[in-house]
Amino acid sequence: MAEAPANQGESYVSLEDVCLRFTAEEWGLLDDAQKLLYHNVMLENFSLVLSLGLPISKSLPGTQPSINI
């Protein structure tokens, strides 16, 4: 998890803070209900982040996008 910024009134949220990542093997072990739950939770996280109304920048592959809140 990222270190707290110098300005304590501002924090950063990255995709890694709100996302679980599965390996192909782990994903294969999930049943359909678990995959649907994962999908729904990720959609809810995405919607909540968008609802903040803050600009979201695209990042290059291999980098972490972050949003100031």
Summary of the structure (lengths in Angstrom):
residues: 69
radius of gyration: 14.6
end to end distance: 15.6
largest distance: 43.4
contacts: 115
relative contact order: 0.22
helix: 43%
strand: 9%
